[in-house]
Amino acid sequence: MSDEILGAGKFRSLTGAARSLEGFLLCALALAGAAWAGELHIRLGLAVFKEQYLGLVLALAFAAVFVGVKARPGERGDRVPWHDWLLVLGGAAAGGYILVRYPAIAQQLGVLSADKVWLGAAAIVLTLEATRRLVGWSLAILAAVFILYAKFAYLLPGPLYARGSSWERVASYLYLDASGMLGLPLIVAAEIVVAFILFGQALYAVGGDKFLTDLALTAMGRYRGGSAKVAVVSSSLFGTVSGSAVSNVVIDGAITIPMMKRTGYPSHLAAATEAVASTGGQIMPPVMGVAAFMIAEFLNIPYGEVALAAVIPACLYYLALFVQVDLEAAKHGLKGLPRSELPRLAPTLRRGWVFFVPLAVLIYTLMIAGWEAGKCGVAAVIATFAVGFIQKETRPSLRSVLKAFEDTGRTLLEIVVISGIAGFVIGALQLSGLAFKMSMILTSVAGGNALLLLALTALVCIVLGMGMPTTVVYIMLAVLVGPTLVQLGVDPLGAHLFLFYFGMLSMITPPVCLATYAAASLARADFWQTGWAGMRLGIVAYVVPFIFVFHPAMLFKGAPVDIALAAASAAVGVFFMGIGLAGFLFRPLGWFARATVIFAGLLLIPPPDGVLWAAANVAGLLLGLAFVALEWLENARAAPRSA
């Protein structure tokens, strides 16, 4: 596995003044984000345009990227080349111009001037170069194609034809318009995501990561296949504060993958378990992936509503994984971890009870108090550092606090440039009118069939996700396909969560799946074996989105009885599917037996909305229970013979 996959090797190892400047820029980026998310400017009575703050974020991010990120993998990492210093100045100028001049710019936004055009062109080039360094060529090329389309659309035939715009108009629009670089993606990243990244880093600074791992070990370590169950539980807990699949794999997998291999799990299965468990962090409330915050902004609903809607699908995802790793352990005759290797519950809770406080603060402010999402994240950060100071063993040092802010800034760099690219894509679509045309084309192709359009969309999401981050895939499809799905009668929140899920699945779907790459590297496992095992373990994420788009009860919408029945029937269905996919219950199962119990599970997953679905649920339940009973009787008869 290359360093780039694991997120290392891209950054320079600087010393002296250059290192101090890099640290200052990263900390300043995180501090500025926390201050804005916490509404400090309002408390101080400062009249500041949101765009001015975004200009500051761009200036700091551009400068930090070109100081700290190598231009190519083989470059020396101990110094900053002279040409990168020029890019630092250019980035500071492009962002600083917005910071200083936006109040005047807002009065004449549609007027083209030389300063807007040249700085806009510089901002586009700098964003593309920063994206190439941090993410790779594929995303930079995609953005360039959309920008060129906005200019040369008049040369294309048929439905792709558009009037086209001048270079001056393209540069100024993408640079300063609310549908361009300063649009929704960057707003979400700079106002909301920054606070939640800082929350995760604050937890690490006070030892919260060790507590989550110890808690998982205490709860699950002694049971059959305990090492894999620890991976599932700890990764889901990390997911509540991270939302990044690859970082979850690197942080959590460094502990859990060797543990699983030591207790007898095959290397590829250990890697697949960690990859799938960590990828689930993007869909696990309360802190989901970046795209989940985008959903709230696109639909103009509180983020808490998005997080609540994701609860049942996320629980089903982890239930399927949990059932399969348990049955894999039974199949391979694996035991739990030795008690000598497990932390004791009482000391673990006595040391770590304080970490429940910031999680409680986060859930209360998000779900009950109805605060803005960024403000909730800042409240959780303050609570984390406050409770960390209570006990000596959790008290952070000044160095660890500074490292938390610096690591937050470093994580933000990639998110900021990806958000800028997403803004370019949206801007190019709006400027050319392709977004409106594409909606009409897709409606015509699908022939009014929502299921067909969903299937095509799922395929496009996975294919696009092979070379792009989940956030960009979601934004593109939300602009191009989202309105069409809603027109065909799909619930808006369900439609956007569908796009989010299938964009996320590129993390575990071969041939290009970053979470699987990272886990296979840590486990020294065959990539393809790991990839196919990961798809099997994460099967619920491929099935459930097709259910919740048509059954809002799966998204916590409707009467409490309907929601409870939907959750219960789906949970039983997922349990039966897990049996079939693992190929084991009381004994190994043949292919016909596996297909039978999987079919029973599929009948149970849709909620009992109406007579037809209720009949399907009853049939699935009876078939599944009969299968389990027959397997138990057959195993009981076989036991005396084997003895």
Phi and psi in degrees as a GROMACS rama.xvg file:
@    title "Ramachandran Plot"
@    xaxis  label "Phi"
@    yaxis  label "Psi"
@TYPE xy
-72.5927  158.936  SER-2
-62.1533  -31.3347  ASP-3
-62.8353  -35.8561  GLU-4
-64.9728  -38.3554  ILE-5
-84.8562  -0.560411  LEU-6
87.7485  3.11928  GLY-7
-108.506  171.184  ALA-8
85.4952  -18.2815  GLY-9
-80.4447  -27.1554  LYS-10
-94.7624  146.39  PHE-11
-76.5095  155.519  ARG-12
-107.642  84.0383  SER-13
-87.8097  163.123  LEU-14
-136.411  168.463  THR-15
67.2429  -142.678  GLY-16
-64.7278  -37.0757  ALA-17
-63.9172  -40.2964  ALA-18
-66.758  -39.4737  ARG-19
-63.4893  -40.2516  SER-20
-65.0798  -43.2922  LEU-21
-59.6766  -46.9212  GLU-22
-61.376  -41.2245  GLY-23
-62.2394  -45.642  PHE-24
-62.969  -42.7606  LEU-25
-66.7332  -44.7784  LEU-26
-65.1732  -39.7122  CYS-27
-63.7697  -37.749  ALA-28
-62.7246  -45.5574  LEU-29
-68.053  -41.943  ALA-30
-64.8064  -42.9422  LEU-31
-61.3225  -42.5692  ALA-32
-63.8548  -43.6688  GLY-33
-64.7584  -40.7978  ALA-34
-64.1141  -41.69  ALA-35
-70.1678  -45.0279  TRP-36
-61.6745  -33.9004  ALA-37
-82.3886  4.25157  GLY-38
60.7465  37.9822  GLU-39
-64.3231  -36.5241  LEU-40
-62.6758  -33.7352  HIS-41
-70.9272  -42.0726  ILE-42
-63.8133  -30.7383  ARG-43
-88.1391  -2.7984  LEU-44
73.2928  27.6131  GLY-45
-90.4692  131.376  LEU-46
-91.6014  98.9323  ALA-47
-127.31  130.045  VAL-48
-67.088  143.824  PHE-49
-58.2328  -37.6516  LYS-50
-65.5018  -31.4987  GLU-51
-63.1466  -42.1612  GLN-52
-62.8455  -41.9234  TYR-53
-62.8083  -35.3988  LEU-54
-61.8901  -41.3555  GLY-55
-62.6611  -43.4038  LEU-56
-59.8658  -45.032  VAL-57
-63.9069  -42.7804  LEU-58
-60.9387  -47.2402  ALA-59
-66.6991  -41.3223  LEU-60
-68.3567  -46.0477  ALA-61
-58.2596  -47.3108  PHE-62
-61.9577  -44.1723  ALA-63
-65.841  -38.1895  ALA-64
-62.2588  -49.1037  VAL-65
-79.6136  -14.8559  PHE-66
-81.2768  -42.6622  VAL-67
-104.539  -12.3092  GLY-68
-110.481  133.029  VAL-69
-67.1385  149.192  LYS-70
-77.0176  -27.1269  ALA-71
-152.608  156.47  ARG-72
-59.5702  -37.2727  PRO-73
-82.7094  1.37351  GLY-74
-71.8659  147.405  GLU-75
-61.9304  138.512  ARG-76
-106.907  13.9828  GLY-77
-101.904  3.27447  ASP-78
-154.233  163.646  ARG-79
-102.728  118.45  VAL-80
-62.0064  156.737  PRO-81
-60.6705  -36.7486  TRP-82
-69.3514  -27.5908  HIS-83
-71.7722  -29.1746  ASP-84
-63.9809  -34.5828  TRP-85
-66.4159  -39.3201  LEU-86
-66.4649  -35.0922  LEU-87
-58.9083  -46.7715  VAL-88
-64.5464  -40.8948  LEU-89
-63.3969  -42.3117  GLY-90
-65.3257  -41.2731  GLY-91
-64.0507  -36.6744  ALA-92
-69.107  -43.1625  ALA-93
-63.5402  -42.4664  ALA-94
-77.4316  -39.2244  GLY-95
-64.3588  -32.5096  GLY-96
-59.9252  -44.2115  TYR-97
-66.4381  -42.2485  ILE-98
-58.4359  -44.4565  LEU-99
-87.2181  -41.0493  VAL-100
-99.93  -6.22254  ARG-101
-60.3956  -37.3926  TYR-102
-54.6031  -37.3538  PRO-103
-77.6079  -37.7577  ALA-104
-61.3293  -39.0709  ILE-105
-59.918  -26.0545  ALA-106
-77.104  -19.3281  GLN-107
-142.072  52.6841  GLN-108
-64.7815  -33.6365  LEU-109
-84.1574  -2.89762  GLY-110
-87.7187  123.74  VAL-111
-81.9754  134.868  LEU-112
-141.802  161.698  SER-113
-60.5126  -41.0571  ALA-114
-64.191  -40.4433  ASP-115
-64.7272  -43.1317  LYS-116
-66.6833  -49.7055  VAL-117
-69.055  -41.7355  TRP-118
-70.244  -32.8043  LEU-119
-63.5695  -44.7176  GLY-120
-61.012  -41.6568  ALA-121
-63.0434  -42.4476  ALA-122
-62.9284  -39.7671  ALA-123
-64.0356  -48.0204  ILE-124
-63.1527  -43.4492  VAL-125
-64.5538  -39.7806  LEU-126
-65.983  -42.1931  THR-127
-62.4349  -43.0226  LEU-128
-67.8246  -41.2992  GLU-129
-63.3109  -38.574  ALA-130
-65.0357  -43.1523  THR-131
-58.1072  -41.8825  ARG-132
-70.7372  -40.6191  ARG-133
-89.6753  -35.7452  LEU-134
-113.441  -36.4998  VAL-135
125.786  175.236  GLY-136
-68.5879  -34.4133  TRP-137
-59.219  -46.6306  SER-138
-70.2188  -38.0141  LEU-139
-63.7868  -41.4761  ALA-140
-65.8833  -42.3756  ILE-141
-57.9848  -46.5754  LEU-142
-62.1284  -40.9438  ALA-143
-62.5661  -37.7009  ALA-144
-62.7262  -43.8647  VAL-145
-65.3384  -39.9824  PHE-146
-63.9591  -43.404  ILE-147
-64.7581  -34.3442  LEU-148
-63.6585  -40.5586  TYR-149
-59.9096  -29.0054  ALA-150
-86.5392  -44.8174  LYS-151
-108.882  20.5863  PHE-152
-60.9783  -24.0702  ALA-153
-69.6453  -12.2959  TYR-154
-89.1605  -10.1637  LEU-155
-93.5337  151.968  LEU-156
-89.5255  169.29  PRO-157
56.6995  -138.728  GLY-158
-68.892  -15.2784  PRO-159
-83.2641  -6.31245  LEU-160
-69.0201  137.738  TYR-161
-148.751  170.05  ALA-162
-67.7354  -33.637  ARG-163
81.7765  160.118  GLY-164
-132.827  161.46  SER-165
-73.2068  158.946  SER-166
-58.7295  -38.9976  TRP-167
-61.7935  -43.2579  GLU-168
-66.354  -43.0541  ARG-169
-60.9242  -48.2808  VAL-170
-63.2231  -47.1284  ALA-171
-67.3227  -41.6042  SER-172
-64.4575  -49.7622  TYR-173
-66.6652  -26.8619  LEU-174
-81.164  -42.6299  TYR-175
-118.681  -14.858  LEU-176
-77.9039  153.076  ASP-177
-69.1158  -12.2795  ALA-178
-97.2973  3.80608  SER-179
-109.361  -134.035  GLY-180
-63.4069  -30.3826  MET-181
-90.226  20.9178  LEU-182
-89.572  -159.821  GLY-183
-55.0618  -46.5222  LEU-184
-58.4523  -46.1288  PRO-185
-69.1669  -35.2689  LEU-186
-61.2414  -46.7262  ILE-187
-62.9196  -44.5045  VAL-188
-63.0894  -43.2681  ALA-189
-84.3349  -21.4777  ALA-190
-102.335  -27.4735  GLU-191
-120.745  -55.229  ILE-192
-59.9674  -37.8186  VAL-193
-55.8797  -40.4195  VAL-194
-66.4119  -37.2626  ALA-195
-77.3937  -32.2825  PHE-196
-64.0661  -43.6918  ILE-197
-63.5708  -34.796  LEU-198
-61.2465  -46.6954  PHE-199
-61.5082  -43.1013  GLY-200
-67.1723  -35.0959  GLN-201
-64.2982  -39.6828  ALA-202
-61.753  -41.6815  LEU-203
-63.9951  -37.4217  TYR-204
-63.9646  -32.1049  ALA-205
-101.145  12.7139  VAL-206
86.0423  17.0097  GLY-207
-65.8654  -30.4516  GLY-208
-63.6399  -41.029  ASP-209
-66.0433  -38.3436  LYS-210
-64.1476  -43.4129  PHE-211
-62.3895  -41.3012  LEU-212
-65.9773  -44.7931  THR-213
-63.4809  -37.6028  ASP-214
-64.5535  -42.0564  LEU-215
-64.8138  -41.4215  ALA-216
-62.0884  -43.0137  LEU-217
-64.6991  -40.7201  THR-218
-75.8385  -37.2687  ALA-219
-123.449  -13.4882  MET-220
-61.2743  -32.6588  GLY-221
-83.2881  -9.21001  ARG-222
-86.7651  169.321  TYR-223
-53.9593  129.013  ARG-224
63.1804  32.9999  GLY-225
-58.5636  -33.5872  GLY-226
-64.2995  -40.9668  SER-227
-70.918  -36.4625  ALA-228
-66.3534  -34.9959  LYS-229
-61.3352  -42.0183  VAL-230
-61.3102  -43.049  ALA-231
-64.1659  -48.412  VAL-232
-68.01  -46.6194  VAL-233
-66.771  -37.707  SER-234
-68.3732  -35.3229  SER-235
-68.2286  -35.9666  SER-236
-68.6744  -42.1976  LEU-237
-61.6624  -35.044  PHE-238
-62.6265  -26.3878  GLY-239
-69.5796  -15.748  THR-240
-123.684  -0.76925  VAL-241
-116.94  -70.4439  SER-242
83.7797  7.59665  GLY-243
-116.627  121.236  SER-244
-66.071  -50.3411  ALA-245
-67.3558  -40.5471  VAL-246
-66.1436  -35.4035  SER-247
-61.9298  -43.0736  ASN-248
-61.1262  -47.0921  VAL-249
-65.7726  -42.896  VAL-250
-75.5158  -51.5247  ILE-251
-80.8745  -39.2141  ASP-252
-66.1118  -27.4301  GLY-253
-60.2886  -24.3606  ALA-254
-97.2448  -47.4698  ILE-255
-79.2864  -34.6926  THR-256
-64.9596  -49.9461  ILE-257
-59.4599  -34.698  PRO-258
-63.9318  -44.5323  MET-259
-64.4921  -42.7066  MET-260
-63.9319  -37.9815  LYS-261
-66.1192  -31.1786  ARG-262
-91.4482  3.91821  THR-263
114.789  -4.68709  GLY-264
-69.6642  137.624  TYR-265
-59.3941  151.079  PRO-266
-56.9366  -44.9822  SER-267
-67.3789  -33.6654  HIS-268
-72.8183  -37.533  LEU-269
-62.1952  -44.5664  ALA-270
-65.6058  -43.1757  ALA-271
-64.1995  -40.1647  ALA-272
-60.099  -45.5844  THR-273
-67.7436  -40.6852  GLU-274
-62.2222  -45.2747  ALA-275
-69.0446  -42.8885  VAL-276
-62.9506  -40.489  ALA-277
-73.0108  -36.382  SER-278
-63.1455  -32.3372  THR-279
-61.2157  -16.9153  GLY-280
-58.6779  -28.2393  GLY-281
-70.5613  -23.2928  GLN-282
-111.428  5.24402  ILE-283
-96.3634  114.433  MET-284
-66.5829  160.852  PRO-285
-84.6683  -21.2757  PRO-286
-105.536  106.87  VAL-287
-100.223  -171.238  MET-288
-67.9193  167.984  GLY-289
-56.2268  -38.2134  VAL-290
-62.2727  -27.1562  ALA-291
-64.6086  -36.8588  ALA-292
-67.8131  -34.2057  PHE-293
-63.6684  -38.0766  MET-294
-58.52  -46.2893  ILE-295
-59.1226  -40.0358  ALA-296
-73.4549  -41.3455  GLU-297
-59.1204  -43.0293  PHE-298
-91.3264  -4.16425  LEU-299
56.3379  48.3612  ASN-300
-126.977  159.764  ILE-301
-63.9553  145.047  PRO-302
-60.6571  -32.4787  TYR-303
-57.3489  -33.3778  GLY-304
-68.1417  -37.8594  GLU-305
-65.5779  -45.2881  VAL-306
-62.4837  -40.9455  ALA-307
-64.7706  -41.2063  LEU-308
-63.7045  -26.5366  ALA-309
-85.035  -6.36706  ALA-310
-62.9382  -54.078  VAL-311
-64.1649  -48.9383  ILE-312
-58.5031  -38.997  PRO-313
-65.83  -42.0313  ALA-314
-64.0331  -39.0475  CYS-315
-64.6146  -38.1322  LEU-316
-58.9898  -49.7654  TYR-317
-74.4919  -28.5786  TYR-318
-63.6719  -45.5037  LEU-319
-59.8515  -42.8994  ALA-320
-64.3786  -43.4741  LEU-321
-63.4123  -45.5858  PHE-322
-60.7512  -43.9506  VAL-323
-68.0384  -41.7096  GLN-324
-69.2271  -30.4904  VAL-325
-66.257  -46.1999  ASP-326
-71.303  -30.3646  LEU-327
-63.6825  -39.0037  GLU-328
-63.755  -41.7854  ALA-329
-64.5344  -40.5831  ALA-330
-61.2118  -40.1699  LYS-331
-93.0463  2.57422  HIS-332
66.9822  36.2162  GLY-333
-89.5322  143.256  LEU-334
-103.109  179.445  LYS-335
-78.4367  175.61  GLY-336
-72.433  148.019  LEU-337
-59.1284  142.345  PRO-338
-59.5565  -28.3223  ARG-339
-65.4716  -21.8788  SER-340
-93.1578  -3.94808  GLU-341
-100.513  136.145  LEU-342
-68.9435  153.628  PRO-343
-83.8591  145.143  ARG-344
-64.2708  -48.1865  LEU-345
-59.9524  -51.1478  ALA-346
-62.0851  -35.2506  PRO-347
-63.4382  -45.9627  THR-348
-70.3981  -35.8743  LEU-349
-64.3804  -37.2436  ARG-350
-80.3296  -33.6116  ARG-351
-110.433  4.6384  GLY-352
-57.4413  -28.6631  TRP-353
-61.8936  -24.1162  VAL-354
-75.6765  -13.4608  PHE-355
-73.8184  -21.298  PHE-356
-65.619  -52.9435  VAL-357
-63.2573  -34.4938  PRO-358
-64.7326  -39.6798  LEU-359
-65.2192  -41.0832  ALA-360
-60.6123  -44.2948  VAL-361
-62.5895  -48.0605  LEU-362
-65.6729  -41.3259  ILE-363
-63.559  -48.8092  TYR-364
-68.1216  -33.5367  THR-365
-75.599  -50.4454  LEU-366
-91.9875  -30.2107  MET-367
-108.103  -52.8548  ILE-368
-73.5446  -24.5742  ALA-369
72.8696  30.2504  GLY-370
-69.2276  163.533  TRP-371
-62.6698  144.581  GLU-372
-59.6178  -43.518  ALA-373
-61.9416  -40.3963  GLY-374
-64.2583  -37.0123  LYS-375
-62.0784  -43.4321  CYS-376
-61.8432  -41.5475  GLY-377
-65.3938  -40.3752  VAL-378
-60.4337  -40.4995  ALA-379
-66.6338  -36.0555  ALA-380
-63.0888  -47.4478  VAL-381
-61.1229  -42.9337  ILE-382
-63.983  -37.7773  ALA-383
-63.0395  -49.9717  THR-384
-66.8101  -34.6328  PHE-385
-64.1869  -48.8639  ALA-386
-72.4572  -26.9186  VAL-387
-63.1249  -30.3914  GLY-388
-78.4178  -9.11095  PHE-389
-67.6838  -42.6522  ILE-390
-111.146  147.652  GLN-391
-63.2783  -41.0821  LYS-392
-72.0659  -17.1627  GLU-393
-107.277  -0.414699  THR-394
-71.5391  120.644  ARG-395
-78.8323  147.864  PRO-396
-83.8365  166.611  SER-397
-60.3728  -37.9337  LEU-398
-63.2397  -41.8872  ARG-399
-69.2513  -33.0116  SER-400
-66.2021  -45.6185  VAL-401
-62.877  -38.8452  LEU-402
-63.7667  -37.1978  LYS-403
-60.6358  -43.8094  ALA-404
-68.536  -40.0651  PHE-405
-66.629  -43.1314  GLU-406
-65.6716  -33.5968  ASP-407
-62.108  -46.335  THR-408
-61.4073  -40.3464  GLY-409
-64.8456  -41.3967  ARG-410
-65.3612  -35.641  THR-411
-66.539  -26.9372  LEU-412
-55.3272  -50.8933  LEU-413
-64.4772  -39.6392  GLU-414
-66.2572  -39.1306  ILE-415
-64.9274  -46.2871  VAL-416
-69.742  -35.8329  VAL-417
-63.9414  -39.3865  ILE-418
-64.7953  -38.6011  SER-419
-62.1115  -43.2271  GLY-420
-63.0137  -42.9439  ILE-421
-60.5072  -37.9021  ALA-422
-62.8869  -39.5965  GLY-423
-61.8831  -42.6574  PHE-424
-62.7911  -48.198  VAL-425
-61.4046  -44.4283  ILE-426
-61.04  -42.8621  GLY-427
-64.9472  -39.1619  ALA-428
-65.0015  -41.0673  LEU-429
-70.9574  -41.5762  GLN-430
-65.0947  -36.4497  LEU-431
-89.203  -17.7642  SER-432
82.0693  8.20841  GLY-433
-65.542  -32.6893  LEU-434
-58.2851  -45.2055  ALA-435
-66.7909  -42.1834  PHE-436
-64.6273  -41.8225  LYS-437
-62.8367  -37.4892  MET-438
-60.1192  -42.8472  SER-439
-66.3863  -41.3093  MET-440
-63.7126  -45.6415  ILE-441
-64.8472  -39.3766  LEU-442
-60.98  -40.4179  THR-443
-67.9328  -43.9038  SER-444
-63.086  -43.2587  VAL-445
-73.9807  -15.2378  ALA-446
61.9296  30.3983  GLY-447
78.6423  5.59506  GLY-448
-92.8509  107.348  ASN-449
-65.0883  -37.9861  ALA-450
-64.4368  -41.4846  LEU-451
-63.2816  -43.1983  LEU-452
-64.2464  -38.9213  LEU-453
-62.8735  -42.3858  LEU-454
-63.481  -44.3941  ALA-455
-62.9359  -41.2376  LEU-456
-63.6041  -43.134  THR-457
-59.2582  -43.58  ALA-458
-63.4852  -43.9541  LEU-459
-63.8807  -41.0579  VAL-460
-58.771  -46.7764  CYS-461
-67.4326  -41.3426  ILE-462
-64.994  -47.9824  VAL-463
-62.5105  -37.3474  LEU-464
-65.6992  -14.8239  GLY-465
-65.601  -24.8174  MET-466
-123.665  2.76589  GLY-467
-137.608  155.433  MET-468
-65.914  155.444  PRO-469
-54.8689  -40.4343  THR-470
-59.9247  -45.1361  THR-471
-68.2829  -41.4215  VAL-472
-59.2257  -47.2319  VAL-473
-60.3573  -46.7228  TYR-474
-62.7715  -44.4308  ILE-475
-59.1855  -47.9306  MET-476
-72.8836  -30.1826  LEU-477
-64.695  -36.3487  ALA-478
-76.6156  -40.9573  VAL-479
-86.5023  -40.5973  LEU-480
-108.52  -31.8263  VAL-481
-49.9637  -51.1397  GLY-482
-60.3463  -35.9506  PRO-483
-65.5857  -43.5567  THR-484
-59.6865  -42.1603  LEU-485
-65.5401  -39.808  VAL-486
-61.5261  -30.3468  GLN-487
-85.7556  8.02592  LEU-488
98.4578  5.34082  GLY-489
-77.7969  138.212  VAL-490
-56.7241  130.514  ASP-491
-55.1248  -46.37  PRO-492
-65.7114  -39.8304  LEU-493
-62.3818  -39.8941  GLY-494
-62.7451  -45.206  ALA-495
-71.524  -35.8179  HIS-496
-66.7137  -34.2718  LEU-497
-58.9947  -48.1482  PHE-498
-62.2519  -40.6056  LEU-499
-62.2462  -47.0796  PHE-500
-59.5648  -49.4238  TYR-501
-75.1106  -25.0152  PHE-502
-66.3603  -39.3676  GLY-503
-66.6225  -33.4545  MET-504
-65.237  -16.6082  LEU-505
-62.255  -19.1368  SER-506
-67.539  -23.9459  MET-507
-126.098  7.39434  ILE-508
-104.387  113.844  THR-509
-61.3732  156.294  PRO-510
-92.0616  -16.4511  PRO-511
-114.907  105.372  VAL-512
-146.535  103.6  CYS-513
-64.9997  -39.9088  LEU-514
-63.7533  -40.891  ALA-515
-67.2287  -40.763  THR-516
-55.0627  -49.9386  TYR-517
-63.3994  -44.1853  ALA-518
-67.5359  -42.3101  ALA-519
-62.5666  -35.8537  ALA-520
-64.2276  -45.4894  SER-521
-64.6071  -35.0144  LEU-522
-88.4008  -8.40273  ALA-523
53.0782  48.4276  ARG-524
-109.883  160.573  ALA-525
-65.763  130.144  ASP-526
-63.0032  -46.2398  PHE-527
-67.1225  -41.0132  TRP-528
-59.4495  -43.0144  GLN-529
-63.9185  -42.0661  THR-530
-62.8008  -46.9209  GLY-531
-67.593  -38.6768  TRP-532
-63.5696  -38.2775  ALA-533
-64.1635  -40.2773  GLY-534
-63.1315  -39.4846  MET-535
-65.6161  -45.1864  ARG-536
-66.0051  -32.2325  LEU-537
-98.4383  23.2645  GLY-538
-58.1466  -30.7536  ILE-539
-60.0071  -35.7761  VAL-540
-67.4844  -20.0096  ALA-541
-85.4233  -20.6247  TYR-542
-102.882  -49.1556  VAL-543
-59.7752  -37.7239  VAL-544
-57.5339  -32.9479  PRO-545
-69.594  -19.0342  PHE-546
-86.9476  -48.8683  ILE-547
-71.6531  -18.5612  PHE-548
-67.8013  -26.8735  VAL-549
-103.778  -11.3407  PHE-550
-129.5  86.5024  HIS-551
-59.9792  -17.3955  PRO-552
-59.7627  -28.1631  ALA-553
-67.9813  -16.1348  MET-554
-107.431  24.7849  LEU-555
63.4273  35.8224  PHE-556
-116.374  128.35  LYS-557
120.583  -169.639  GLY-558
-69.4784  146.83  ALA-559
-54.5625  -37.0028  PRO-560
-64.4907  -42.6201  VAL-561
-63.649  -41.6503  ASP-562
-64.3567  -44.3956  ILE-563
-63.0939  -42.8067  ALA-564
-65.2563  -40.3418  LEU-565
-62.2055  -45.4672  ALA-566
-65.6985  -42.5195  ALA-567
-67.0089  -47.178  ALA-568
-64.6514  -40.0778  SER-569
-66.3229  -38.5587  ALA-570
-63.283  -43.7628  ALA-571
-64.6573  -40.4801  VAL-572
-62.0578  -42.0208  GLY-573
-64.5433  -37.6065  VAL-574
-61.0533  -46.189  PHE-575
-64.1644  -41.5989  PHE-576
-61.7114  -39.4348  MET-577
-60.3747  -38.7101  GLY-578
-60.962  -48.4011  ILE-579
-64.9836  -40.0834  GLY-580
-70.0566  -36.2071  LEU-581
-74.7331  -25.0973  ALA-582
72.4188  30.4165  GLY-583
-157.407  140.761  PHE-584
-132.274  -87.6517  LEU-585
-95.4278  -13.8053  PHE-586
-158.274  168.11  ARG-587
-61.5248  144.393  PRO-588
-108.199  143.105  LEU-589
-78.3785  173.763  GLY-590
-65.8066  -37.9625  TRP-591
-65.6044  -42.4747  PHE-592
-63.1986  -40.7234  ALA-593
-64.6001  -44.1499  ARG-594
-63.2747  -36.791  ALA-595
-63.5155  -48.8178  THR-596
-72.6394  -31.6297  VAL-597
-64.784  -41.5863  ILE-598
-61.9713  -40.9229  PHE-599
-60.3741  -41.3684  ALA-600
-64.3992  -41.3537  GLY-601
-64.2432  -34.0994  LEU-602
-66.8754  -25.5751  LEU-603
-90.2121  -21.7484  LEU-604
-66.5259  -42.6145  ILE-605
-65.3161  137.896  PRO-606
-63.4715  156.19  PRO-607
-77.2992  63.1823  PRO-608
-89.3794  99.4023  ASP-609
95.4697  170.702  GLY-610
-65.6631  -43.3314  VAL-611
-61.9028  -49.9585  LEU-612
-68.2251  -34.8783  TRP-613
-63.3995  -41.1032  ALA-614
-63.7311  -39.9731  ALA-615
-62.3889  -42.0201  ALA-616
-60.7237  -46.0881  ASN-617
-63.3082  -43.3854  VAL-618
-62.363  -43.2489  ALA-619
-63.6094  -41.0348  GLY-620
-64.719  -46.2126  LEU-621
-63.4921  -42.8457  LEU-622
-63.5811  -44.2002  LEU-623
-65.6346  -43.6157  GLY-624
-65.7946  -40.0779  LEU-625
-62.1177  -41.4902  ALA-626
-60.9461  -47.8324  PHE-627
-62.4105  -42.8945  VAL-628
-62.8529  -44.9006  ALA-629
-64.1854  -40.6997  LEU-630
-64.4996  -38.8589  GLU-631
-65.8061  -42.8947  TRP-632
-64.8668  -42.9093  LEU-633
-64.0935  -40.6885  GLU-634
-66.2814  -38.3948  ASN-635
-65.3666  -37.9859  ALA-636
-69.6922  -34.2097  ARG-637
-75.7469  -24.5181  ALA-638
-60.7767  -47.309  ALA-639
-62.6611  -36.107  PRO-640
-64.8885  -43.715  ARG-641
-67.1969  -33.7098  SER-642
